[in-house]
Amino acid sequence: MGTRHYDVAVIGAGSVGTPTALALARAGVEVLVVDSGPSVGQGSNKAAIGGVRATHSDPAKIRLSLRTIEIMSGWQETYGQNIEWKSGGYVFVAYTPHEEKVLRDLLVPQHAYGLAIEWLDTRQLLDIVPDLNPRGLIGGTYSPHDGHCSPLLACHAFYEEATRLGAAFRFGERVTGVEVQGGRVQALETNKGVYGADVVVNAAGPWAREMGVLVGLDHPVRPDSHEAGVTEPVAHFLDPMVVDIRPAPGSSNYYFHQLASGQLTFCISPQPPIMGEDCRETSAFLPMVARRMVDLMPRLANLRVRRTWRGLYPMTPDGSPLVGWAREIEGYMVAIGMCGQGVMLGPGLGELLARMITGRLTPDDHEILEILSPYREFAVQETLK
Ligand SMILES: Cc1cc2nc3c(=O)[nH]c(=O)nc-3n(C[C@H](O)[C@H](O)[C@H](O)COP(=O)(O)OP(=O)(O)OC[C@H]3O[C@@H](n4cnc5c(N)ncnc54)[C@H](O)[C@@H]3O)c2cc1C
């Protein structure tokens, strides 16, 4: 039975909670992370395929992801662990004038934030990804500084470093309550103990809403299912993450990249969305995505798929995360609703949360927090959420 007091207790050792613990431990904060899984990253984290891009249209996501890219690209050199980071860039393809317009329009805010992303015509794009189907290809965007990593290796690396710096993790323990007295957080309750805490961070991903209920708040986070897979390994032929945003029956978009092992990993967004927490794979998904991928890249036709899985995006009404202190309860903070981007946002966000908790916010941080405020009006949707 735990009775220790911590400065901060984090709910969830996933894409957000784990790097948050690292940033807090580095700042000298006594932090405890509780997760019901047997080890880090067993929620949405390990379902992700590891795309990390700064090329968003929203300045909050741009800044957080730029910092994540800095952290991830320098990780192996600094800490020695291989998180399979690759600066392979991102390619968004355009086969119709509609996608061309969407992608070109996005370049305006992206350039305004200094992002290295450019429009390439058909020939230039085929220089970067020679295996794209040239028939009907208009062009696309290319952002060379984006990349991809292994979400689970990265989560483990953050966990190891956080632990080395003194962060405590408790696995196999389910959060069952948050004790609040006089409008202030006092403790985190689990099925195994009670831990005193001045601050509780809700980083429970797809299950964030259930944690909100524990303190009487209704966080608008609803999980939906996305399906993914991995192929057999083949000789290296693809550097960037390739994204196709054309809607087709059953799906809105899909993306894929080649892992260091030579395997291709891919993911599709079902349309209409499959709401809920059911993570059993469907038989409809693989034929649908395979057809789309072979159409886009005919040389994939003979590649065999080794494994498929389903995971959850923690969705919000406008496709952007909810980050901030609760106005109703002193000491309760949310870092939830990462949608399809928690791996790329998590490390940058973890550092921001640590600055919030230690009172060291920068002017940029204030701008990010205003955009991601849990109390904002959900009026506008980000184009590529
Ligand atoms: C198929 C697929 C592909 C994806 N690809 C990408 C990608 O390329 N790039 C990208 O950036 N993102 C991607 N994502 C999205 C990404 O996985 C999520 O946005 C991210 O993992 C969410 O992080 P999180 O920390 O909020 O949640 P999680 O990583 O799920 O962590 C939440 C943790 O909270 C724990 N928890 C919940 N309730 C409790 C409780 N009561 N008590 C204790 N612990 C609890 C869970 O066990 C879990 O470990 C993908 C997702 C899917 C499904």
The ligand as an SDF file (V2000), in Angstrom:
LIG
                    3D

 53 58  0  0  0  0  0  0  0  0999 V2000
   -2.8970    2.7410  -36.0250 C   0  0  0  0  0  0  0  0  0  0  0  0
   -2.3710    4.0130  -35.4050 C   0  0  0  0  0  0  0  0  0  0  0  0
   -1.3340    4.6980  -36.0080 C   0  0  0  0  0  0  0  0  0  0  0  0
   -0.8400    5.8840  -35.4320 C   0  0  0  0  0  0  0  0  0  0  0  0
    0.2240    6.5130  -36.0130 N   0  0  0  0  0  0  0  0  0  0  0  0
    0.7300    7.6330  -35.4230 C   0  0  0  0  0  0  0  0  0  0  0  0
    1.8760    8.2730  -35.9910 C   0  0  0  0  0  0  0  0  0  0  0  0
    2.3990    7.8560  -37.0250 O   0  0  0  0  0  0  0  0  0  0  0  0
    2.3580    9.3860  -35.3540 N   0  0  0  0  0  0  0  0  0  0  0  0
    1.7900    9.8820  -34.2100 C   0  0  0  0  0  0  0  0  0  0  0  0
    2.2650   10.8870  -33.6970 O   0  0  0  0  0  0  0  0  0  0  0  0
    0.7070    9.2770  -33.6710 N   0  0  0  0  0  0  0  0  0  0  0  0
    0.1700    8.1830  -34.2430 C   0  0  0  0  0  0  0  0  0  0  0  0
   -0.9200    7.5740  -33.6880 N   0  0  0  0  0  0  0  0  0  0  0  0
   -1.6060    8.2240  -32.5710 C   0  0  0  0  0  0  0  0  0  0  0  0
   -0.8900    7.9750  -31.2610 C   0  0  0  0  0  0  0  0  0  0  0  0
   -0.7680    6.5790  -31.0510 O   0  0  0  0  0  0  0  0  0  0  0  0
   -1.6860    8.5950  -30.1130 C   0  0  0  0  0  0  0  0  0  0  0  0
   -2.0250    9.9370  -30.4060 O   0  0  0  0  0  0  0  0  0  0  0  0
   -0.8490    8.6140  -28.8370 C   0  0  0  0  0  0  0  0  0  0  0  0
   -0.2840    7.3620  -28.5730 O   0  0  0  0  0  0  0  0  0  0  0  0
   -1.6840    9.0610  -27.6500 C   0  0  0  0  0  0  0  0  0  0  0  0
   -0.8100    9.2110  -26.5800 O   0  0  0  0  0  0  0  0  0  0  0  0
   -1.3580    9.2740  -25.0920 P   0  0  0  0  0  0  0  0  0  0  0  0
   -0.1620    9.3280  -24.1760 O   0  0  0  0  0  0  0  0  0  0  0  0
   -2.3620   10.3540  -24.9980 O   0  0  0  0  0  0  0  0  0  0  0  0
   -2.1340    7.8960  -24.8980 O   0  0  0  0  0  0  0  0  0  0  0  0
   -1.5240    6.4320  -24.6640 P   0  0  0  0  0  0  0  0  0  0  0  0
   -0.2270    6.2620  -25.3540 O   0  0  0  0  0  0  0  0  0  0  0  0
   -2.6160    5.4720  -24.9350 O   0  0  0  0  0  0  0  0  0  0  0  0
   -1.2270    6.4260  -23.0900 O   0  0  0  0  0  0  0  0  0  0  0  0
   -2.2880    6.4620  -22.1520 C   0  0  0  0  0  0  0  0  0  0  0  0
   -1.9490    5.4950  -21.0470 C   0  0  0  0  0  0  0  0  0  0  0  0
   -2.8830    5.6760  -19.9830 O   0  0  0  0  0  0  0  0  0  0  0  0
   -3.0700    4.4310  -19.3680 C   0  0  0  0  0  0  0  0  0  0  0  0
   -4.3310    4.4630  -18.6090 N   0  0  0  0  0  0  0  0  0  0  0  0
   -5.5630    4.7450  -19.0870 C   0  0  0  0  0  0  0  0  0  0  0  0
   -6.4660    4.6780  -18.0890 N   0  0  0  0  0  0  0  0  0  0  0  0
   -5.7800    4.3400  -16.9630 C   0  0  0  0  0  0  0  0  0  0  0  0
   -6.1560    4.1080  -15.6100 C   0  0  0  0  0  0  0  0  0  0  0  0
   -7.4240    4.2180  -15.1870 N   0  0  0  0  0  0  0  0  0  0  0  0
   -5.2010    3.7810  -14.7190 N   0  0  0  0  0  0  0  0  0  0  0  0
   -3.9090    3.6570  -15.1210 C   0  0  0  0  0  0  0  0  0  0  0  0
   -3.4970    3.8710  -16.3890 N   0  0  0  0  0  0  0  0  0  0  0  0
   -4.4340    4.2020  -17.2950 C   0  0  0  0  0  0  0  0  0  0  0  0
   -3.0960    3.4370  -20.5290 C   0  0  0  0  0  0  0  0  0  0  0  0
   -2.7660    2.1240  -20.0870 O   0  0  0  0  0  0  0  0  0  0  0  0
   -2.0500    4.0270  -21.4650 C   0  0  0  0  0  0  0  0  0  0  0  0
   -0.7850    3.4010  -21.3360 O   0  0  0  0  0  0  0  0  0  0  0  0
   -1.4210    6.3850  -34.2300 C   0  0  0  0  0  0  0  0  0  0  0  0
   -2.4480    5.6770  -33.6140 C   0  0  0  0  0  0  0  0  0  0  0  0
   -2.9380    4.4960  -34.1910 C   0  0  0  0  0  0  0  0  0  0  0  0
   -4.0180    3.7710  -33.5090 C   0  0  0  0  0  0  0  0  0  0  0  0
  1  2  1  0
  2  3  1  0
  2 52  2  0
  3  4  2  0
  4  5  1  0
  4 50  1  0
  5  6  2  0
  6  7  1  0
  6 13  1  0
  7  8  2  0
  7  9  1  0
  9 10  1  0
 10 11  2  0
 10 12  1  0
 12 13  2  0
 13 14  1  0
 14 15  1  0
 14 50  1  0
 15 16  1  0
 16 17  1  0
 16 18  1  0
 18 19  1  0
 18 20  1  0
 20 21  1  0
 20 22  1  0
 22 23  1  0
 23 24  1  0
 24 25  2  0
 24 26  1  0
 24 27  1  0
 27 28  1  0
 28 29  2  0
 28 30  1  0
 28 31  1  0
 31 32  1  0
 32 33  1  0
 33 34  1  0
 33 48  1  0
 34 35  1  0
 35 36  1  0
 35 46  1  0
 36 37  1  0
 36 45  1  0
 37 38  2  0
 38 39  1  0
 39 40  1  0
 39 45  2  0
 40 41  1  0
 40 42  2  0
 42 43  1  0
 43 44  2  0
 44 45  1  0
 46 47  1  0
 46 48  1  0
 48 49  1  0
 50 51  2  0
 51 52  1  0
 52 53  1  0
M  END
$$$$
